[in-house]
Amino acid sequence: MIITPLVFLSLLFIVLSHKNTILKYKVIYKIIGYSILATIIILLYIEQFIDIVSLILASSFTIFSLIISTYTLTYMKTLHYPNILEILVDAFLYALIATYTAPNIVILVSTWTLVEILGFMLIKTGEEHSLEGPLTSSRGFLLTSTATYELSVFTFITVSFLALGNLGPNLLLKTFTESISKIQASYIILPLLLVGFLTKAAITPLHFWLPSAHSTAPSPASAALSGFTVSLGYYGLYRVLNYIEISDFSQYLGVALITLGGFSIIYGGVEALSQRDVKRLLAYSTVMTDGFILVLFALYLMTRTQQTLILTLTGILTQAAYKTTLFCEAGLFEMLHETRYMHLIRGVIRSLPVSSLGGLLAVSSLIGVPGTLGFATKIASIYVAFEELSANLDILISVLVAFTLYIALSAVIGVKYVTLYYTPPTKPPLIVRKITRWQQLPVLLLGLTNITLTPLYFHVLGYTWLTLLTVILAPIPIITVYLVAYTASISLKRSEGASTWSSQ
C-alpha cells in the first residue's frame, strides 16, 4: 500500500529538517514533509478510509502546521528555547493531524492520547522558560483537560461493550465511513460522555484550564492548542455521538448545549476585554468562540442536516485561521519587547510592518469584515438559524441572541486589539531586538489564510456560487487592511513629530 511508505517518507524529511543546521534547508525539508502529509490525507479520502469532515479539517490544519513549524525555527532561536522545542512542536502537529485523520475510534483514542502527552510537555517547556505566566498550567492541563477526556472515552468504550457484548470491539475498529448500528444508551450516562469533550473545547464552566495553559505555552504551541486542539472537543463529540442513538432527547441536548454556549460567549468575551496580557486576551477569546461553535454544533445535533455540519466546520476553520495568526504574532511581540502586556506594546505597524498586515487580516476575520472567513461564518449562521429553526420560535430566539452576543463581543475585542497597531506609545517602548521581515513572513502567510481558505473551502464542498462570491469579496479585507495600516502609519508619524517638537 502506497500510503505507508509515504508516511515514513514524510517523517524522514521532518527528521532531516531537525538534523540540518542551515535555516534554508530546514524550511525546504519541512515544506516537502508537510506536502507529503497533505498528499497522504487526500489519498486516505480517495481510498475511503476517511470522510469529508476529516479531509477538510486535516488538510486545512496541515497548511497551518507547515507555517507554524517554520515559524518555530526563528522563534526558538530568538528567545533561546532549547532545541527540543522544534521536535516537540512538529511531533505535536503530526499527532494532531493523525488524530483528525484517524479512520476509527481505536486509532482516534491512541493518537489523541499522544496529543495530550505532547501538549503537556509543550506547556511544561513554556513554564520553565517564560518570565510571564503561572507555573501550574501544565498540571491544570493534565488534571482537567486530559483526565476528563479519558473519562468520556472509557465511558463510551464501556457502553459499547455493555450494549453489544462481543460485537463491541468490532464497532470500535470499524472505519467512520462504514455504516454502523447505533448503540441504545440511557440519558443518565450522557453527562459522562460529554464532560471530557466539553472540557477539551473549554466550554464554561469547564474552561478554567485553558487561559493559563494557552498563555504559558510557547507561542507556536499556543497557536496549535487554540487553533486545533480545542476543536478536538467538537470533533470527538461528532464521532462519538454518531455511534449513539440520541434522537429521543436530541432537542433537550441541543438546548442544553446552546445554553452552555451562550454562557461561554458572554464569559469569554467579557474576560477577554479585561485582559492586559495579549495571550490571555486571545485565550479568553477562544473560550468565547468555542461557545459560538458549540451553538453551531447544537444546531447540527437538532437538525442533522448537511448545511449545519458545514457551518460547524466553517466555525472551526475560522477560529483556526485567526487564532494561529494572532498567537504567532504575540510571539513576535515577545521577541521584540520581551513582554506580552498590551499597554507596553504600541505602534506595531511601524516596528512589525509585514506581520501587522497578517495580524490585521486575522482581526478583520474576527470582526467579520466582508470577504473573510469570519464574515462568511457569521452571515451563514444567521441564515441557517432562520432556515432550520423557523418552526421552533423559542430555540430560534435563543440561538439568535447567542449569535448576536458573539458578533458584538468579537467586534469589540477586535477593535481593542487593533489599537496595538496604530496607538502611539505613552513612552518610548523598550525594543529588545529587531525582527526581520523574514521572521515576520509566517504571520503574514497565516493571516492570508483568513481570506484564501474561504473560496477553497466552498470549492471543495461544491458550492460554486459561494466560491465565486468569496473571490469577488476578497479584495474588501485587503483594501481595509491597507487603509488601516496607512492611517496608522500617518498617525504614528504625526505623534512622533509632535513629541519631537515638544522636546525641543
C-alpha positions, 0 to 999 in steps of 0.5 A: 500500500502506497500510503505507508511508505509515504508516511515514513517518507514524510517523517524522514524529511521532518527528521532531516529538517531537525538534523540540518543546521542551515535555516534554508534547508530546514524550511525546504525539508519541512515544506516537502514533509508537510506536502507529503502529509497533505498528499497522504490525507487526500489519498486516505479520502480517495481510498475511503478510509476517511470522510469529508469532515476529516479531509477538510479539517486535516488538510486545512490544519496541515497548511497551518502546521507547515507555517507554524513549524517554520515559524518555530525555527526563528522563534526558538532561536530568538528567545533561546528555547532549547532545541527540543522545542522544534521536535516537540512542536512538529511531533505535536502537529503530526499527532494532531493531524493523525488524530483528525485523520484517524479512520476509527475510534481505536486509532482516534483514542491512541493518537489523541492520547499522544496529543495530550502527552505532547501538549503537556510537555509543550506547556511544561517547556513554556513554564520553565522558560517564560518570565510571564505566566503561572507555573501550574498550567501544565498540571491544570492541563493534565488534571482537567483537560486530559483526565476528563477526556479519558473519562468520556472515552472509557465511558463510551468504550464501556457502553459499547461493550455493555450494549453489544457484548462481543460485537463491541470491539468490532464497532470500535475498529470499524472505519467512520465511513462504514455504516454502523448500528447505533448503540441504545444508551440511557440519558443518565450516562450522557453527562459522562460522555460529554464532560471530557469533550466539553472540557477539551473545547473549554466550554464554561464552566469547564474552561478554567484550564485553558487561559493559563495553559494557552498563555504559558505555552510557547507561542507556536504551541499556543497557536496549535492548542487554540487553533486545533486542539480545542476543536478536538472537543467538537470533533470527538463529540461528532464521532462519538455521538454518531455511534449513539442513538440520541434522537429521543432527547436530541432537542433537550441536548441541543438546548442544553448545549446552546445554553452552555454556549451562550454562557461561554460567549458572554464569559469569554468575551467579557474576560477577554476585554479585561485582559492586559496580557495579549495571550490571555486576551486571545485565550479568553477569546477562544473560550468565547468562540468555542461557545459560538461553535458549540451553538453551531454544533447544537444546531447540527445535533437538532437538525442533522442536516448537511448545511449545519455540519458545514457551518460547524466546520466553517466555525472551526476553520475560522477560529483556526485561521485567526487564532494561529495568526494572532498567537504567532504574532504575540510571539513576535511581540515577545521577541521584540519587547520581551513582554506580552502586556498590551499597554507596553506594546504600541505602534506595531505597524511601524516596528512589525510592518509585514506581520501587522498586515497578517495580524490585521487580516486575522482581526478583520476575520474576527470582526467579520469584515466582508470577504473573510472567513469570519464574515462568511461564518457569521452571515451563514449562521444567521441564515441557517438559524432562520432556515432550520429553526423557523418552526421552533420560535423559542430555540430560534430566539435563543440561538439568535441572541447567542449569535448576536452576543458573539458578533458584538463581543468579537467586534469589540475585542477586535477593535481593542486589539487593533489599537496595538497597531496604530496607538502611539506609545505613552513612552518610548517602548523598550525594543529588545531586538529587531525582527526581520521581515523574514521572521515576520513572513509566517504571520503574514502567510497565516493571516492570508489564510483568513481570506484564501481558505474561504473560496477553497473551502466552498470549492471543495464542498461544491458550492460554486456560487459561494466560491465565486462570491468569496473571490469577488469579496476578497479584495474588501479585507485587503483594501481595509487592511491597507487603509488601516495600516496607512492611517496608522502609519500617518498617525504614528508619524504625526505623534512622533513629530509632535513629541519631537517638537515638544522636546525641543 
